[in-house]
Amino acid sequence: MKYVQKNLGKINRDGYALKFLTSLPEWPGIIGLQLENLVLNNGQPLQRVLWLDEIGSAFIPEIRAKIGALSRPWGMSCQPVSLTSTV
């Protein structure tokens, strides 16, 4: 929304030509947040669809301890995510 708001004038005048979403300066951040949201809110369905096993869950306590030891800026979130495959 911040990106749209600061370019609203150009958008309303049809003066904003966007050929590809990937050309947006904020694209890496946008797509990263979308992927994080997808994984965190759909963990179990993704696990079934991707045939992920439970082996990775054994490492979550260790990862949580490592996350706890990190110094992060206030408001920064870190979530342990384990993606393993038996393919």
Secondary structure, 3 states (H helix, E strand, C coil): CHHHHHCHHHHHCCCCCCCCHHHCCCHHHHHHHHHHHHHHHCHHHHHHHHCCCCHHHHHHHHHHHHHHHCCCCCCCCCCCCCCCCCC
